């Protein structure tokens, strides 16, 4: 049985630690990709504390910068729902 942890929608804190721990996901097909999809894809890189999805893009907030950097390296250029991130 898997346990789904609900993340916050807050991804806009302006302190340096939060800024450096945030990933911008551009060119996101938000007609097909939902917040839960983004969380599922990006949680494998570390603890996701926030996720916000907007029309065409999203932000994922990690607990630390190391996780954010790993996500960028792992997902940059990935094709998701027919669009390259």
PDB file with one MODEL, atoms N, CA, C and O in Angstrom:
MODEL        1
ATOM      1  N   UNK A   1       0.846  -1.180   0.000  1.00  0.00           N
ATOM      2  CA  UNK A   1       0.000   0.000   0.000  1.00  0.00           C
ATOM      3  C   UNK A   1       0.886   1.236   0.000  1.00  0.00           C
ATOM      4  O   UNK A   1       1.780   1.353   0.839  1.00  0.00           O
ATOM      5  N   UNK A   2       0.657   2.151  -0.916  1.00  0.00           N
ATOM      6  CA  UNK A   2       1.469   3.370  -0.968  1.00  0.00           C
ATOM      7  C   UNK A   2       0.752   4.502  -0.248  1.00  0.00           C
ATOM      8  O   UNK A   2      -0.476   4.580  -0.227  1.00  0.00           O
ATOM      9  N   UNK A   3       1.549   5.362   0.333  1.00  0.00           N
ATOM     10  CA  UNK A   3       1.018   6.505   1.069  1.00  0.00           C
ATOM     11  C   UNK A   3       1.315   7.762   0.272  1.00  0.00           C
ATOM     12  O   UNK A   3       2.478   8.049  -0.011  1.00  0.00           O
ATOM     13  N   UNK A   4       0.303   8.508  -0.090  1.00  0.00           N
ATOM     14  CA  UNK A   4       0.470   9.741  -0.856  1.00  0.00           C
ATOM     15  C   UNK A   4       0.488  10.915   0.102  1.00  0.00           C
ATOM     16  O   UNK A   4      -0.468  11.146   0.843  1.00  0.00           O
ATOM     17  N   UNK A   5       1.582  11.651   0.079  1.00  0.00           N
ATOM     18  CA  UNK A   5       1.712  12.825   0.930  1.00  0.00           C
ATOM     19  C   UNK A   5       1.298  14.046   0.121  1.00  0.00           C
ATOM     20  O   UNK A   5       1.797  14.259  -0.984  1.00  0.00           O
ATOM     21  N   UNK A   6       0.409  14.831   0.653  1.00  0.00           N
ATOM     22  CA  UNK A   6      -0.063  16.038  -0.017  1.00  0.00           C
ATOM     23  C   UNK A   6       0.967  17.149   0.131  1.00  0.00           C
ATOM     24  O   UNK A   6       1.409  17.445   1.241  1.00  0.00           O
ATOM     25  N   UNK A   7       1.346  17.759  -0.975  1.00  0.00           N
ATOM     26  CA  UNK A   7       2.292  18.864  -0.924  1.00  0.00           C
ATOM     27  C   UNK A   7       1.547  20.190  -0.948  1.00  0.00           C
ATOM     28  O   UNK A   7       0.384  20.271  -1.343  1.00  0.00           O
ATOM     29  N   UNK A   8       2.240  21.201  -0.523  1.00  0.00           N
ATOM     30  CA  UNK A   8       1.700  22.553  -0.506  1.00  0.00           C
ATOM     31  C   UNK A   8       1.643  23.117  -1.926  1.00  0.00           C
ATOM     32  O   UNK A   8       2.294  22.599  -2.832  1.00  0.00           O
ATOM     33  N   UNK A   9       0.871  24.167  -2.109  1.00  0.00           N
ATOM     34  CA  UNK A   9       0.862  24.914  -3.368  1.00  0.00           C
ATOM     35  C   UNK A   9       1.848  26.075  -3.330  1.00  0.00           C
ATOM     36  O   UNK A   9       1.991  26.794  -4.319  1.00  0.00           O
ATOM     37  N   UNK A  10       2.523  26.266  -2.213  1.00  0.00           N
ATOM     38  CA  UNK A  10       3.403  27.424  -2.034  1.00  0.00           C
ATOM     39  C   UNK A  10       4.768  27.157  -2.656  1.00  0.00           C
ATOM     40  O   UNK A  10       5.506  26.273  -2.222  1.00  0.00           O
ATOM     41  N   UNK A  11       5.085  27.943  -3.685  1.00  0.00           N
ATOM     42  CA  UNK A  11       6.381  27.823  -4.364  1.00  0.00           C
ATOM     43  C   UNK A  11       6.966  29.202  -4.652  1.00  0.00           C
ATOM     44  O   UNK A  11       7.759  29.356  -5.581  1.00  0.00           O
ATOM     45  N   UNK A  12       6.583  30.203  -3.864  1.00  0.00           N
ATOM     46  CA  UNK A  12       7.017  31.566  -4.176  1.00  0.00           C
ATOM     47  C   UNK A  12       7.721  32.273  -3.021  1.00  0.00           C
ATOM     48  O   UNK A  12       7.780  33.502  -2.999  1.00  0.00           O
ATOM     49  N   UNK A  13       8.252  31.524  -2.067  1.00  0.00           N
ATOM     50  CA  UNK A  13       9.012  32.166  -0.995  1.00  0.00           C
ATOM     51  C   UNK A  13      10.284  32.767  -1.585  1.00  0.00           C
ATOM     52  O   UNK A  13      10.879  32.199  -2.501  1.00  0.00           O
ATOM     53  N   UNK A  14      10.694  33.911  -1.060  1.00  0.00           N
ATOM     54  CA  UNK A  14      11.807  34.649  -1.657  1.00  0.00           C
ATOM     55  C   UNK A  14      13.122  34.557  -0.903  1.00  0.00           C
ATOM     56  O   UNK A  14      14.080  35.242  -1.263  1.00  0.00           O
ATOM     57  N   UNK A  15      13.197  33.732   0.132  1.00  0.00           N
ATOM     58  CA  UNK A  15      14.474  33.594   0.826  1.00  0.00           C
ATOM     59  C   UNK A  15      15.440  32.795  -0.065  1.00  0.00           C
ATOM     60  O   UNK A  15      14.997  31.956  -0.849  1.00  0.00           O
ATOM     61  N   UNK A  16      16.747  33.046   0.046  1.00  0.00           N
ATOM     62  CA  UNK A  16      17.730  32.403  -0.844  1.00  0.00           C
ATOM     63  C   UNK A  16      17.666  30.875  -0.839  1.00  0.00           C
ATOM     64  O   UNK A  16      17.818  30.254  -1.892  1.00  0.00           O
ATOM     65  N   UNK A  17      17.446  30.264   0.312  1.00  0.00           N
ATOM     66  CA  UNK A  17      17.383  28.796   0.369  1.00  0.00           C
ATOM     67  C   UNK A  17      16.213  28.279  -0.466  1.00  0.00           C
ATOM     68  O   UNK A  17      16.365  27.308  -1.206  1.00  0.00           O
ATOM     69  N   UNK A  18      15.059  28.914  -0.353  1.00  0.00           N
ATOM     70  CA  UNK A  18      13.887  28.485  -1.119  1.00  0.00           C
ATOM     71  C   UNK A  18      14.081  28.709  -2.610  1.00  0.00           C
ATOM     72  O   UNK A  18      13.728  27.851  -3.419  1.00  0.00           O
ATOM     73  N   UNK A  19      14.631  29.839  -2.973  1.00  0.00           N
ATOM     74  CA  UNK A  19      14.855  30.141  -4.389  1.00  0.00           C
ATOM     75  C   UNK A  19      15.775  29.105  -5.015  1.00  0.00           C
ATOM     76  O   UNK A  19      15.513  28.633  -6.121  1.00  0.00           O
ATOM     77  N   UNK A  20      16.845  28.747  -4.325  1.00  0.00           N
ATOM     78  CA  UNK A  20      17.811  27.787  -4.859  1.00  0.00           C
ATOM     79  C   UNK A  20      17.312  26.351  -4.824  1.00  0.00           C
ATOM     80  O   UNK A  20      17.932  25.465  -5.412  1.00  0.00           O
ATOM     81  N   UNK A  21      16.214  26.115  -4.151  1.00  0.00           N
ATOM     82  CA  UNK A  21      15.645  24.769  -4.040  1.00  0.00           C
ATOM     83  C   UNK A  21      14.397  24.597  -4.904  1.00  0.00           C
ATOM     84  O   UNK A  21      13.668  23.616  -4.759  1.00  0.00           O
ATOM     85  N   UNK A  22      14.156  25.542  -5.794  1.00  0.00           N
ATOM     86  CA  UNK A  22      12.951  25.555  -6.628  1.00  0.00           C
ATOM     87  C   UNK A  22      13.318  25.245  -8.076  1.00  0.00           C
ATOM     88  O   UNK A  22      14.341  25.708  -8.579  1.00  0.00           O
ATOM     89  N   UNK A  23      12.474  24.457  -8.738  1.00  0.00           N
ATOM     90  CA  UNK A  23      12.686  24.101 -10.138  1.00  0.00           C
ATOM     91  C   UNK A  23      11.525  24.653 -10.964  1.00  0.00           C
ATOM     92  O   UNK A  23      10.356  24.463 -10.629  1.00  0.00           O
ATOM     93  N   UNK A  24      11.875  25.338 -12.047  1.00  0.00           N
ATOM     94  CA  UNK A  24      10.888  25.813 -13.018  1.00  0.00           C
ATOM     95  C   UNK A  24      10.757  24.751 -14.097  1.00  0.00           C
ATOM     96  O   UNK A  24      11.760  24.275 -14.629  1.00  0.00           O
ATOM     97  N   UNK A  25       9.537  24.381 -14.420  1.00  0.00           N
ATOM     98  CA  UNK A  25       9.269  23.403 -15.472  1.00  0.00           C
ATOM     99  C   UNK A  25       8.503  24.125 -16.565  1.00  0.00           C
ATOM    100  O   UNK A  25       7.322  24.434 -16.407  1.00  0.00           O
ATOM    101  N   UNK A  26       9.172  24.391 -17.661  1.00  0.00           N
ATOM    102  CA  UNK A  26       8.565  25.131 -18.758  1.00  0.00           C
ATOM    103  C   UNK A  26       8.068  24.213 -19.861  1.00  0.00           C
ATOM    104  O   UNK A  26       8.430  23.038 -19.922  1.00  0.00           O
ATOM    105  N   UNK A  27       7.238  24.764 -20.729  1.00  0.00           N
ATOM    106  CA  UNK A  27       6.672  24.052 -21.873  1.00  0.00           C
ATOM    107  C   UNK A  27       5.877  22.823 -21.427  1.00  0.00           C
ATOM    108  O   UNK A  27       5.938  21.770 -22.061  1.00  0.00           O
ATOM    109  N   UNK A  28       5.146  22.969 -20.349  1.00  0.00           N
ATOM    110  CA  UNK A  28       4.380  21.865 -19.774  1.00  0.00           C
ATOM    111  C   UNK A  28       2.982  21.829 -20.385  1.00  0.00           C
ATOM    112  O   UNK A  28       2.278  22.839 -20.402  1.00  0.00           O
ATOM    113  N   UNK A  29       2.593  20.682 -20.876  1.00  0.00           N
ATOM    114  CA  UNK A  29       1.270  20.503 -21.474  1.00  0.00           C
ATOM    115  C   UNK A  29       0.241  20.342 -20.352  1.00  0.00           C
ATOM    116  O   UNK A  29      -0.139  19.227 -19.994  1.00  0.00           O
ATOM    117  N   UNK A  30      -0.198  21.467 -19.810  1.00  0.00           N
ATOM    118  CA  UNK A  30      -1.095  21.431 -18.652  1.00  0.00           C
ATOM    119  C   UNK A  30      -2.527  21.033 -19.011  1.00  0.00           C
ATOM    120  O   UNK A  30      -3.359  20.856 -18.121  1.00  0.00           O
ATOM    121  N   UNK A  31      -2.818  20.891 -20.289  1.00  0.00           N
ATOM    122  CA  UNK A  31      -4.119  20.349 -20.675  1.00  0.00           C
ATOM    123  C   UNK A  31      -4.173  18.855 -20.361  1.00  0.00           C
ATOM    124  O   UNK A  31      -5.250  18.292 -20.167  1.00  0.00           O
ATOM    125  N   UNK A  32      -3.004  18.220 -20.314  1.00  0.00           N
ATOM    126  CA  UNK A  32      -2.937  16.778 -20.061  1.00  0.00           C
ATOM    127  C   UNK A  32      -2.233  16.420 -18.755  1.00  0.00           C
ATOM    128  O   UNK A  32      -2.527  15.384 -18.159  1.00  0.00           O
ATOM    129  N   UNK A  33      -1.313  17.259 -18.307  1.00  0.00           N
ATOM    130  CA  UNK A  33      -0.503  16.952 -17.128  1.00  0.00           C
ATOM    131  C   UNK A  33      -1.057  17.707 -15.922  1.00  0.00           C
ATOM    132  O   UNK A  33      -1.237  18.924 -15.971  1.00  0.00           O
ATOM    133  N   UNK A  34      -1.318  16.994 -14.866  1.00  0.00           N
ATOM    134  CA  UNK A  34      -1.889  17.576 -13.648  1.00  0.00           C
ATOM    135  C   UNK A  34      -0.840  17.675 -12.549  1.00  0.00           C
ATOM    136  O   UNK A  34       0.260  17.139 -12.680  1.00  0.00           O
ATOM    137  N   UNK A  35      -1.187  18.361 -11.468  1.00  0.00           N
ATOM    138  CA  UNK A  35      -0.273  18.530 -10.335  1.00  0.00           C
ATOM    139  C   UNK A  35       0.218  17.185  -9.815  1.00  0.00           C
ATOM    140  O   UNK A  35       1.405  17.022  -9.533  1.00  0.00           O
ATOM    141  N   UNK A  36      -0.676  16.235  -9.689  1.00  0.00           N
ATOM    142  CA  UNK A  36      -0.280  14.914  -9.173  1.00  0.00           C
ATOM    143  C   UNK A  36       0.734  14.232 -10.086  1.00  0.00           C
ATOM    144  O   UNK A  36       1.608  13.509  -9.607  1.00  0.00           O
ATOM    145  N   UNK A  37       0.628  14.455 -11.398  1.00  0.00           N
ATOM    146  CA  UNK A  37       1.602  13.896 -12.339  1.00  0.00           C
ATOM    147  C   UNK A  37       2.977  14.520 -12.123  1.00  0.00           C
ATOM    148  O   UNK A  37       3.988  13.818 -12.098  1.00  0.00           O
ATOM    149  N   UNK A  38       3.008  15.832 -11.967  1.00  0.00           N
ATOM    150  CA  UNK A  38       4.270  16.543 -11.733  1.00  0.00           C
ATOM    151  C   UNK A  38       4.903  16.053 -10.436  1.00  0.00           C
ATOM    152  O   UNK A  38       6.103  15.783 -10.394  1.00  0.00           O
ATOM    153  N   UNK A  39       4.112  15.938  -9.389  1.00  0.00           N
ATOM    154  CA  UNK A  39       4.625  15.461  -8.100  1.00  0.00           C
ATOM    155  C   UNK A  39       5.201  14.057  -8.221  1.00  0.00           C
ATOM    156  O   UNK A  39       6.268  13.774  -7.675  1.00  0.00           O
ATOM    157  N   UNK A  40       4.505  13.180  -8.930  1.00  0.00           N
ATOM    158  CA  UNK A  40       4.964  11.802  -9.099  1.00  0.00           C
ATOM    159  C   UNK A  40       6.290  11.749  -9.848  1.00  0.00           C
ATOM    160  O   UNK A  40       7.183  10.991  -9.470  1.00  0.00           O
ATOM    161  N   UNK A  41       6.424  12.534 -10.888  1.00  0.00           N
ATOM    162  CA  UNK A  41       7.660  12.546 -11.675  1.00  0.00           C
ATOM    163  C   UNK A  41       8.820  13.109 -10.868  1.00  0.00           C
ATOM    164  O   UNK A  41       9.916  12.549 -10.888  1.00  0.00           O
ATOM    165  N   UNK A  42       8.596  14.194 -10.166  1.00  0.00           N
ATOM    166  CA  UNK A  42       9.700  14.910  -9.526  1.00  0.00           C
ATOM    167  C   UNK A  42      10.016  14.443  -8.107  1.00  0.00           C
ATOM    168  O   UNK A  42      11.060  14.810  -7.569  1.00  0.00           O
ATOM    169  N   UNK A  43       9.154  13.654  -7.490  1.00  0.00           N
ATOM    170  CA  UNK A  43       9.428  13.207  -6.113  1.00  0.00           C
ATOM    171  C   UNK A  43      10.585  12.227  -6.036  1.00  0.00           C
ATOM    172  O   UNK A  43      11.144  12.031  -4.956  1.00  0.00           O
ATOM    173  N   UNK A  44      10.959  11.609  -7.136  1.00  0.00           N
ATOM    174  CA  UNK A  44      12.065  10.641  -7.093  1.00  0.00           C
ATOM    175  C   UNK A  44      13.420  11.294  -6.853  1.00  0.00           C
ATOM    176  O   UNK A  44      14.402  10.603  -6.580  1.00  0.00           O
ATOM    177  N   UNK A  45      13.482  12.618  -6.954  1.00  0.00           N
ATOM    178  CA  UNK A  45      14.755  13.326  -6.761  1.00  0.00           C
ATOM    179  C   UNK A  45      14.947  13.838  -5.341  1.00  0.00           C
ATOM    180  O   UNK A  45      16.042  14.271  -4.981  1.00  0.00           O
ATOM    181  N   UNK A  46      13.909  13.794  -4.546  1.00  0.00           N
ATOM    182  CA  UNK A  46      14.023  14.275  -3.174  1.00  0.00           C
ATOM    183  C   UNK A  46      12.675  14.711  -2.637  1.00  0.00           C
ATOM    184  O   UNK A  46      11.643  14.539  -3.286  1.00  0.00           O
ATOM    185  N   UNK A  47      12.700  15.275  -1.453  1.00  0.00           N
ATOM    186  CA  UNK A  47      11.462  15.675  -0.762  1.00  0.00           C
ATOM    187  C   UNK A  47      10.858  16.923  -1.403  1.00  0.00           C
ATOM    188  O   UNK A  47      11.444  18.005  -1.353  1.00  0.00           O
ATOM    189  N   UNK A  48       9.693  16.762  -1.998  1.00  0.00           N
ATOM    190  CA  UNK A  48       8.952  17.873  -2.597  1.00  0.00           C
ATOM    191  C   UNK A  48       8.092  18.486  -1.500  1.00  0.00           C
ATOM    192  O   UNK A  48       7.257  17.807  -0.903  1.00  0.00           O
ATOM    193  N   UNK A  49       8.301  19.774  -1.241  1.00  0.00           N
ATOM    194  CA  UNK A  49       7.517  20.447  -0.203  1.00  0.00           C
ATOM    195  C   UNK A  49       6.432  21.341  -0.793  1.00  0.00           C
ATOM    196  O   UNK A  49       5.528  21.774  -0.078  1.00  0.00           O
ATOM    197  N   UNK A  50       6.517  21.620  -2.092  1.00  0.00           N
ATOM    198  CA  UNK A  50       5.508  22.436  -2.744  1.00  0.00           C
ATOM    199  C   UNK A  50       5.488  22.188  -4.236  1.00  0.00           C
ATOM    200  O   UNK A  50       6.513  21.863  -4.836  1.00  0.00           O
ATOM    201  N   UNK A  51       4.319  22.342  -4.832  1.00  0.00           N
ATOM    202  CA  UNK A  51       4.175  22.176  -6.274  1.00  0.00           C
ATOM    203  C   UNK A  51       3.024  23.063  -6.725  1.00  0.00           C
ATOM    204  O   UNK A  51       1.919  22.989  -6.187  1.00  0.00           O
ATOM    205  N   UNK A  52       3.297  23.900  -7.716  1.00  0.00           N
ATOM    206  CA  UNK A  52       2.235  24.743  -8.273  1.00  0.00           C
ATOM    207  C   UNK A  52       2.265  24.620  -9.787  1.00  0.00           C
ATOM    208  O   UNK A  52       3.318  24.742 -10.414  1.00  0.00           O
ATOM    209  N   UNK A  53       1.101  24.376 -10.362  1.00  0.00           N
ATOM    210  CA  UNK A  53       0.974  24.207 -11.805  1.00  0.00           C
ATOM    211  C   UNK A  53       0.154  25.363 -12.351  1.00  0.00           C
ATOM    212  O   UNK A  53      -0.911  25.692 -11.828  1.00  0.00           O
ATOM    213  N   UNK A  54       0.663  25.970 -13.403  1.00  0.00           N
ATOM    214  CA  UNK A  54       0.023  27.107 -14.060  1.00  0.00           C
ATOM    215  C   UNK A  54      -0.116  26.768 -15.538  1.00  0.00           C
ATOM    216  O   UNK A  54       0.392  25.734 -15.970  1.00  0.00           O
ATOM    217  N   UNK A  55      -0.773  27.585 -16.313  1.00  0.00           N
ATOM    218  CA  UNK A  55      -0.974  27.295 -17.729  1.00  0.00           C
ATOM    219  C   UNK A  55       0.371  27.306 -18.461  1.00  0.00           C
ATOM    220  O   UNK A  55       0.966  28.364 -18.668  1.00  0.00           O
ATOM    221  N   UNK A  56       0.836  26.129 -18.845  1.00  0.00           N
ATOM    222  CA  UNK A  56       2.063  25.994 -19.625  1.00  0.00           C
ATOM    223  C   UNK A  56       3.337  25.824 -18.824  1.00  0.00           C
ATOM    224  O   UNK A  56       4.403  25.621 -19.407  1.00  0.00           O
ATOM    225  N   UNK A  57       3.260  25.901 -17.506  1.00  0.00           N
ATOM    226  CA  UNK A  57       4.470  25.750 -16.692  1.00  0.00           C
ATOM    227  C   UNK A  57       4.115  25.349 -15.268  1.00  0.00           C
ATOM    228  O   UNK A  57       2.953  25.371 -14.862  1.00  0.00           O
ATOM    229  N   UNK A  58       5.156  24.982 -14.522  1.00  0.00           N
ATOM    230  CA  UNK A  58       4.965  24.606 -13.115  1.00  0.00           C
ATOM    231  C   UNK A  58       6.231  24.923 -12.338  1.00  0.00           C
ATOM    232  O   UNK A  58       7.294  25.147 -12.917  1.00  0.00           O
ATOM    233  N   UNK A  59       6.100  24.937 -11.024  1.00  0.00           N
ATOM    234  CA  UNK A  59       7.239  25.048 -10.121  1.00  0.00           C
ATOM    235  C   UNK A  59       7.178  23.886  -9.148  1.00  0.00           C
ATOM    236  O   UNK A  59       6.103  23.511  -8.681  1.00  0.00           O
ATOM    237  N   UNK A  60       8.335  23.319  -8.846  1.00  0.00           N
ATOM    238  CA  UNK A  60       8.444  22.305  -7.803  1.00  0.00           C
ATOM    239  C   UNK A  60       9.421  22.836  -6.773  1.00  0.00           C
ATOM    240  O   UNK A  60      10.542  23.223  -7.106  1.00  0.00           O
ATOM    241  N   UNK A  61       8.993  22.852  -5.524  1.00  0.00           N
ATOM    242  CA  UNK A  61       9.829  23.330  -4.418  1.00  0.00           C
ATOM    243  C   UNK A  61      10.344  22.123  -3.648  1.00  0.00           C
ATOM    244  O   UNK A  61       9.564  21.326  -3.126  1.00  0.00           O
ATOM    245  N   UNK A  62      11.663  21.998  -3.584  1.00  0.00           N
ATOM    246  CA  UNK A  62      12.295  20.909  -2.835  1.00  0.00           C
ATOM    247  C   UNK A  62      12.730  21.393  -1.464  1.00  0.00           C
ATOM    248  O   UNK A  62      12.759  22.593  -1.193  1.00  0.00           O
ATOM    249  N   UNK A  63      13.063  20.452  -0.615  1.00  0.00           N
ATOM    250  CA  UNK A  63      13.528  20.795   0.732  1.00  0.00           C
ATOM    251  C   UNK A  63      14.960  21.301   0.727  1.00  0.00           C
ATOM    252  O   UNK A  63      15.384  21.965   1.673  1.00  0.00           O
ATOM    253  N   UNK A  64      15.725  20.991  -0.342  1.00  0.00           N
ATOM    254  CA  UNK A  64      17.087  21.520  -0.425  1.00  0.00           C
ATOM    255  C   UNK A  64      17.552  21.637  -1.875  1.00  0.00           C
ATOM    256  O   UNK A  64      16.953  21.068  -2.787  1.00  0.00           O
ATOM    257  N   UNK A  65      18.622  22.381  -2.058  1.00  0.00           N
ATOM    258  CA  UNK A  65      19.137  22.684  -3.394  1.00  0.00           C
ATOM    259  C   UNK A  65      19.657  21.443  -4.114  1.00  0.00           C
ATOM    260  O   UNK A  65      19.523  21.335  -5.333  1.00  0.00           O
ATOM    261  N   UNK A  66      20.243  20.518  -3.381  1.00  0.00           N
ATOM    262  CA  UNK A  66      20.796  19.301  -3.992  1.00  0.00           C
ATOM    263  C   UNK A  66      19.703  18.527  -4.733  1.00  0.00           C
ATOM    264  O   UNK A  66      19.934  18.042  -5.841  1.00  0.00           O
ATOM    265  N   UNK A  67      18.532  18.408  -4.140  1.00  0.00           N
ATOM    266  CA  UNK A  67      17.418  17.709  -4.779  1.00  0.00           C
ATOM    267  C   UNK A  67      16.958  18.454  -6.034  1.00  0.00           C
ATOM    268  O   UNK A  67      16.663  17.829  -7.053  1.00  0.00           O
ATOM    269  N   UNK A  68      16.898  19.767  -5.963  1.00  0.00           N
ATOM    270  CA  UNK A  68      16.478  20.571  -7.116  1.00  0.00           C
ATOM    271  C   UNK A  68      17.449  20.404  -8.279  1.00  0.00           C
ATOM    272  O   UNK A  68      17.028  20.252  -9.426  1.00  0.00           O
ATOM    273  N   UNK A  69      18.743  20.431  -7.988  1.00  0.00           N
ATOM    274  CA  UNK A  69      19.751  20.257  -9.047  1.00  0.00           C
ATOM    275  C   UNK A  69      19.653  18.871  -9.685  1.00  0.00           C
ATOM    276  O   UNK A  69      19.791  18.735 -10.900  1.00  0.00           O
ATOM    277  N   UNK A  70      19.418  17.853  -8.874  1.00  0.00           N
ATOM    278  CA  UNK A  70      19.266  16.493  -9.396  1.00  0.00           C
ATOM    279  C   UNK A  70      18.058  16.402 -10.327  1.00  0.00           C
ATOM    280  O   UNK A  70      18.116  15.735 -11.360  1.00  0.00           O
ATOM    281  N   UNK A  71      16.975  17.065  -9.966  1.00  0.00           N
ATOM    282  CA  UNK A  71      15.769  17.054 -10.797  1.00  0.00           C
ATOM    283  C   UNK A  71      16.015  17.727 -12.141  1.00  0.00           C
ATOM    284  O   UNK A  71      15.574  17.230 -13.177  1.00  0.00           O
ATOM    285  N   UNK A  72      16.710  18.842 -12.128  1.00  0.00           N
ATOM    286  CA  UNK A  72      17.015  19.540 -13.383  1.00  0.00           C
ATOM    287  C   UNK A  72      17.860  18.643 -14.282  1.00  0.00           C
ATOM    288  O   UNK A  72      17.580  18.508 -15.473  1.00  0.00           O
ATOM    289  N   UNK A  73      18.887  18.036 -13.713  1.00  0.00           N
ATOM    290  CA  UNK A  73      19.749  17.147 -14.501  1.00  0.00           C
ATOM    291  C   UNK A  73      18.977  15.951 -15.043  1.00  0.00           C
ATOM    292  O   UNK A  73      19.211  15.519 -16.172  1.00  0.00           O
ATOM    293  N   UNK A  74      18.069  15.422 -14.251  1.00  0.00           N
ATOM    294  CA  UNK A  74      17.337  14.230 -14.648  1.00  0.00           C
ATOM    295  C   UNK A  74      16.181  14.458 -15.599  1.00  0.00           C
ATOM    296  O   UNK A  74      15.841  13.565 -16.375  1.00  0.00           O
ATOM    297  N   UNK A  75      15.572  15.625 -15.560  1.00  0.00           N
ATOM    298  CA  UNK A  75      14.346  15.855 -16.331  1.00  0.00           C
ATOM    299  C   UNK A  75      14.474  16.856 -17.474  1.00  0.00           C
ATOM    300  O   UNK A  75      13.586  16.924 -18.324  1.00  0.00           O
ATOM    301  N   UNK A  76      15.539  17.623 -17.516  1.00  0.00           N
ATOM    302  CA  UNK A  76      15.704  18.609 -18.586  1.00  0.00           C
ATOM    303  C   UNK A  76      15.724  17.906 -19.942  1.00  0.00           C
ATOM    304  O   UNK A  76      16.537  17.009 -20.166  1.00  0.00           O
ATOM    305  N   UNK A  77      14.843  18.308 -20.832  1.00  0.00           N
ATOM    306  CA  UNK A  77      14.767  17.722 -22.162  1.00  0.00           C
ATOM    307  C   UNK A  77      13.827  16.535 -22.270  1.00  0.00           C
ATOM    308  O   UNK A  77      13.632  16.001 -23.362  1.00  0.00           O
ATOM    309  N   UNK A  78      13.250  16.122 -21.177  1.00  0.00           N
ATOM    310  CA  UNK A  78      12.303  15.002 -21.188  1.00  0.00           C
ATOM    311  C   UNK A  78      11.063  15.380 -21.991  1.00  0.00           C
ATOM    312  O   UNK A  78      10.596  16.517 -21.926  1.00  0.00           O
ATOM    313  N   UNK A  79      10.537  14.427 -22.742  1.00  0.00           N
ATOM    314  CA  UNK A  79       9.287  14.640 -23.463  1.00  0.00           C
ATOM    315  C   UNK A  79       8.153  14.117 -22.588  1.00  0.00           C
ATOM    316  O   UNK A  79       8.138  12.952 -22.193  1.00  0.00           O
ATOM    317  N   UNK A  80       7.210  15.000 -22.295  1.00  0.00           N
ATOM    318  CA  UNK A  80       6.069  14.654 -21.454  1.00  0.00           C
ATOM    319  C   UNK A  80       4.801  15.139 -22.141  1.00  0.00           C
ATOM    320  O   UNK A  80       4.668  16.323 -22.451  1.00  0.00           O
ATOM    321  N   UNK A  81       3.889  14.238 -22.372  1.00  0.00           N
ATOM    322  CA  UNK A  81       2.614  14.553 -23.035  1.00  0.00           C
ATOM    323  C   UNK A  81       2.849  15.274 -24.365  1.00  0.00           C
ATOM    324  O   UNK A  81       2.131  16.210 -24.717  1.00  0.00           O
ATOM    325  N   UNK A  82       3.871  14.814 -25.093  1.00  0.00           N
ATOM    326  CA  UNK A  82       4.146  15.335 -26.423  1.00  0.00           C
ATOM    327  C   UNK A  82       4.925  16.632 -26.484  1.00  0.00           C
ATOM    328  O   UNK A  82       5.111  17.183 -27.569  1.00  0.00           O
ATOM    329  N   UNK A  83       5.386  17.134 -25.354  1.00  0.00           N
ATOM    330  CA  UNK A  83       6.139  18.388 -25.327  1.00  0.00           C
ATOM    331  C   UNK A  83       7.442  18.196 -24.565  1.00  0.00           C
ATOM    332  O   UNK A  83       7.483  17.499 -23.551  1.00  0.00           O
ATOM    333  N   UNK A  84       8.508  18.823 -25.064  1.00  0.00           N
ATOM    334  CA  UNK A  84       9.814  18.739 -24.421  1.00  0.00           C
ATOM    335  C   UNK A  84       9.897  19.750 -23.295  1.00  0.00           C
ATOM    336  O   UNK A  84       9.684  20.944 -23.506  1.00  0.00           O
ATOM    337  N   UNK A  85      10.208  19.271 -22.095  1.00  0.00           N
ATOM    338  CA  UNK A  85      10.324  20.153 -20.931  1.00  0.00           C
ATOM    339  C   UNK A  85      11.608  20.957 -21.013  1.00  0.00           C
ATOM    340  O   UNK A  85      11.890  21.761 -20.125  1.00  0.00           O
TER     341      UNK A  85
ENDMDL
END
